[in-house]
Amino acid sequence: MVTLNRIYTKTGDKGSSALGDGTRLPKNALRFSAFGTVDEANAAIGIARLHAEGALDEMLMRIQNDLFDLGADLCVPETARRSEGRLRIAEAQVERLEREIDAMNAELAPLTSFVLPGGSAASAYLHLARAITRRAERLMVELAAQEPVNDTALRYINRLSDHLFVASRFVNDKGAKDVLWVPGGNR
């Protein structure tokens, strides 16, 4: 496990930071952008949890833990010299998201339009987390075009944005309080 006795180390004062295998990269490296954005999504989910309760809050708590697993996965490149045995996102985590999506979605009426973020605070924050998750996914896909990235991690982040969307509707009184887009409604 991780032990943090000192929060600042001064090792990054010149604009570089270490990956989980000890390799140092500039702080603006794509890999740092990818898992930094995963961390940002996690923070937005934390805000959404302030407005969630019961089973949804429990789902979001599991997702927050998964996102730390995803950060751990991304901070040690698949080709690193000490990558064997490192924590990686597993297929079971993707499957759990799919089961939760299916369970929530089964209680929702089909959409007749796109949904605008809102309806409730929880829903709006889940939409924010979804948008940040999509950005994390784009960065992970960009990273995967340059070097190997765990395929299961890519599936997880893709499924997570779907999960957050369905959860945003579910928390809006199972879609009854959704705010729907009216194309050209303000012309």
C-alpha angles and dihedrals in degrees: 000000000000121000116194112189096153122035098196122052102169089224091115097049092107096052104270133104137188127252120219091270092053096256111141120222134171110274090242092060114131092242091059090047090053098051092035088059090048086056090050090053089050091054091051090051088052089057091048089052089061085069099037130083142181120005094356092055089049091051091050091048090054090048091052089054090047090053090058087051088051091050089051089049093051096043092064111054115226089239095048119128091243100036100114113106093012121142111273132176107264132216090245089065091054091046091051090054090050092051091049092047091050093048094050094041092053088067096049128089114237114269120254094186141008115286122240117216108263142055091123137012092251092052094048092050091047089053089051090051089048092053092049089047090054089053090050088051092052090051092048091050090049090050091048089055088060103037140359117292125180106269090212090056089055091050091047095054091046092050091045093063088052090049093051091049093051091044090052089058094041092054089050091077090286091306097313091111096042115133106226127209114246105203110231090356094145102045 
